[in-house]
């Protein structure tokens, strides 16, 4: 596949996460632990050279990614897929706020419209919270956890920028992804036990999430980025935000509210605008 097609396929794989998480009868902690464990093994097998980048710095960033992985799964089990991905997509808001503190990157007047747009989208998504349903049993709590996921993802993005300032010759960035999955697996495992009896469909969904939705997707992104700019990659990865709710609608008949869709659209527009600026960063792919 061409580099752009590799990234587009990765974005499609990322986008299936919400529907696959909801489709399995495993609990949120179980999905978070097993998915990340399988993903870590997959990445280590496919990218054996990643071990060179496993430094203390990579482990520090991996902790933030582990929090993102776990909270995204828990949010998807409690609220709609649309709300989970839209609220996690508020990461640019926190990234702009955390930049001065963690990266010494000052907020400029040009950043204010993005802050207001993402903040407005955040409010709309919360206002559009639906009543509990079979696929979203506790939307209010799920929305709060999704916001936490967006915050932890912003911290991870700050960490990846920090790792990349010296060129990341050792591959600490992808090592942080692997370590994040290891940490997520271990952190969620105590709450995931005992496992109990589950059918082949449940195990198949978890296997898919680990091998394809995370493992293969990150391999494709890593390879595609060798010949595609970070800006173009970030825009292609917006396919995830657009398609995530669609899979849940097609497969699970889950329909988000109009206010949530409006909030998601506002966040997406703000993300595109930010990505097209010189100091752009990648969008979410939990």
C-alpha positions in Angstrom: 0.0 0.0 0.0 1.1 3.6 -0.5 2.0 5.5 2.6 -1.2 7.6 2.6 -3.3 4.4 2.2 -1.5 2.8 5.1 -2.4 5.7 7.3 -6.0 5.8 6.1 -6.4 2.0 6.8 -4.9 2.6 10.2 -7.4 5.3 10.9 -10.2 3.0 9.8 -8.9 0.3 12.2 -8.7 2.9 15.0 -12.3 3.9 14.3 -13.7 0.4 14.9 -12.6 0.5 18.6 -15.8 1.9 20.0 -18.1 -0.7 18.3 -15.8 -3.6 19.1 -15.5 -2.6 22.7 -19.3 -2.4 23.0 -19.9 -5.7 21.1 -18.0 -7.9 23.6 -19.6 -9.0 26.9 -16.3 -8.5 28.7 -16.4 -5.7 31.3 -14.5 -2.5 30.7 -11.5 -3.4 32.9 -11.3 -6.8 31.2 -11.3 -5.3 27.7 -8.7 -2.6 28.7 -6.4 -5.2 30.2 -6.7 -8.0 27.5 -6.7 -5.6 24.5 -3.5 -3.8 25.6 -1.8 -7.1 26.6 -2.4 -8.5 23.1 -1.4 -5.3 21.4 1.9 -5.1 23.3 2.8 -8.7 22.3 1.8 -8.0 18.7 3.9 -4.8 18.5 6.9 -6.5 20.1 6.7 -9.4 17.6 6.3 -7.2 14.5 8.7 -4.4 15.6 11.5 -6.2 17.5 13.7 -3.2 17.2 11.4 -1.2 19.4 13.2 -2.5 22.5 16.1 -0.1 21.8 13.8 2.8 22.6 12.6 1.5 25.9 14.1 4.2 28.1 13.0 5.9 31.3 11.7 8.8 29.2 9.7 6.4 27.0 8.2 4.8 30.1 7.2 8.1 31.5 5.2 8.9 28.4 3.9 5.4 28.3 2.2 6.0 31.7 0.1 8.8 30.1 -0.8 6.6 27.2 -1.8 3.8 29.5 -4.2 6.1 31.3 -5.6 7.1 27.9 -6.1 3.5 26.8 -7.9 2.4 30.0 -10.1 5.5 30.3 -11.1 5.3 26.6 -12.3 1.7 27.0 -14.2 2.5 30.3 -15.8 5.5 28.7 -17.0 3.5 25.7 -18.7 1.0 27.9 -20.6 3.7 29.7 -21.5 6.4 27.1 -22.0 6.4 23.3 -19.1 5.8 21.0 -19.7 9.3 19.6 -19.4 11.0 22.9 -16.4 9.0 23.9 -14.4 9.9 20.7 -15.6 13.5 20.6 -14.7 14.2 24.2 -11.3 12.5 23.8 -10.8 14.7 20.8 -10.8 17.7 23.1 -7.1 16.9 23.6 -6.0 20.0 21.6 -7.7 22.2 24.2 -5.7 20.7 27.0 -2.6 20.6 24.8 -2.7 24.3 24.4 -3.2 24.8 28.1 -0.4 22.3 29.1 2.1 23.6 26.5 3.3 26.6 28.5 3.7 24.4 31.6 5.3 21.2 30.2 6.9 22.4 26.9 7.4 26.1 27.6 5.3 26.8 24.5 3.3 30.0 25.0 -0.3 30.5 24.1 -0.8 33.1 21.4 -3.8 35.1 20.4 -4.2 32.8 17.4 -4.8 29.9 19.8 -7.8 31.6 21.5 -10.3 30.7 18.7 -9.3 27.0 19.0 -9.7 27.1 22.8 -13.2 28.6 22.5 -14.3 26.2 19.7 -13.2 23.1 21.4 -14.6 24.3 24.7 -17.9 25.0 23.0 -17.9 21.6 21.4 -17.3 20.1 24.9 -20.3 21.9 26.3 -22.5 20.7 23.4 -21.5 17.1 23.9 -22.4 17.2 27.6 -25.7 19.0 26.9 -26.5 16.3 24.4 -26.0 13.4 26.9 -28.7 10.8 26.3 -30.6 8.6 28.7 -29.0 5.3 29.6 -29.4 2.5 27.1 -28.2 -1.0 26.4 -25.0 0.3 24.7 -24.5 3.3 27.0 -25.5 2.3 30.5 -24.2 5.5 32.3 -23.7 8.3 29.9 -23.0 11.0 32.4 -20.2 9.0 34.2 -18.9 7.9 30.8 -18.7 11.4 29.6 -16.6 12.5 32.6 -14.2 9.5 32.0 -13.9 10.4 28.3 -12.9 14.0 29.3 -10.2 12.4 31.5 -9.1 10.3 28.5 -8.7 13.5 26.5 -6.6 15.1 29.2 -4.3 12.1 29.5 -4.0 11.9 25.8 -2.9 15.6 25.7 -0.3 14.8 28.3 0.9 11.9 26.1 1.1 14.2 23.1 3.2 16.6 25.1 5.4 13.7 26.0 5.8 12.6 22.4 6.8 16.1 21.5 9.4 16.0 24.3 10.8 12.7 23.0 10.9 14.0 19.4 12.8 17.2 20.1 16.1 15.4 19.6 14.9 13.5 16.5 13.9 10.4 18.4 16.7 8.4 16.8 16.2 5.5 19.2 12.5 5.1 18.5 11.4 6.2 22.0 8.0 7.3 20.6 6.8 3.9 19.4 8.5 2.3 22.5 6.2 4.6 24.6 3.2 3.1 22.8 4.3 -0.4 23.5 5.1 0.4 27.2 1.8 2.2 27.5 0.0 -1.0 26.5 2.0 -3.1 28.9 1.2 -0.7 31.8 -2.5 -0.5 30.8 -2.6 -4.3 30.8 -1.0 -4.7 34.2 -2.9 -1.8 35.8 -6.4 -3.1 34.7 -5.6 -6.7 35.3 -6.5 -6.8 39.1 -10.0 -5.4 38.3 -10.3 -7.8 35.3 -10.1 -10.9 37.4 -11.7 -13.4 37.7 -12.6 -13.7 34.0 -15.5 -16.2 34.1 -17.0 -18.0 31.1 -17.1 -16.2 27.8 -17.9 -17.3 24.2 -15.6 -17.3 21.2 -17.2 -14.1 20.0 -16.1 -12.2 23.1 -12.5 -13.5 22.8 -12.5 -12.9 19.1 -13.5 -9.2 19.7 -10.7 -8.7 22.2 -8.2 -10.5 19.9 -9.2 -8.2 17.1 -8.9 -5.1 19.2 -5.4 -6.0 20.3 -4.0 -7.4 17.1 -5.6 -5.2 14.5 -7.3 -2.1 16.1 -4.1 -1.2 18.0 -1.3 -3.5 16.9 -1.6 -3.5 13.1 -2.9 0.1 13.0 0.3 1.4 14.8 2.5 -0.6 12.5 0.8 1.1 9.5 1.1 4.5 11.0 4.7 4.0 11.8 5.5 2.9 8.2 3.3 5.6 6.6 5.0 8.4 8.6 8.3 7.6 6.9 7.1 9.3 3.7 4.1 11.4 4.8 4.3 14.6 6.8 3.0 14.9 10.3 0.4 17.5 9.1 -0.9 15.2 6.4 -0.9 12.2 8.7 -2.9 14.1 11.3 -5.5 15.1 8.8 -5.9 11.6 7.4 -6.3 10.2 10.9 -9.4 12.4 11.3 -11.1 9.5 9.6 -11.2 7.9 13.0 -13.2 10.7 14.6 -15.7 10.7 11.6 -16.1 6.9 11.4 -16.1 5.8 15.0 -19.8 6.7 15.7 -20.8 5.3 12.2 -19.6 1.7 13.1 -21.6 1.8 16.3 -24.7 3.0 14.4 -24.4 0.4 11.7 -23.5 -2.6 13.9 -25.3 -1.7 17.2 -28.0 0.8 16.2 -26.5 3.4 18.6 -27.6 6.9 17.5 -25.9 9.9 19.2 -27.9 13.0 19.9 -27.9 16.0 17.5 -26.2 18.2 20.1 -23.4 15.6 20.5 -23.0 15.5 16.7 -22.9 19.3 16.6 -20.3 19.4 19.4 -18.3 16.7 17.6 -18.4 18.7 14.4 -17.2 21.8 16.1 -14.3 19.9 17.8 -13.3 18.3 14.5 -13.3 21.7 12.7 -11.1 23.1 15.4 -8.8 20.1 15.2 -8.4 20.5 11.4 -7.7 24.2 11.8 -5.0 23.5 14.4 -3.5 20.7 12.3 -3.1 23.0 9.3 -1.1 25.4 11.3 2.8 25.1 11.4 3.0 23.8 15.0 0.5 21.0 14.5 0.2 17.7 16.3 -1.5 14.4 15.6 -5.1 13.7 16.5 -6.5 10.9 18.8 -6.2 7.2 18.1 -6.8 5.3 21.4 
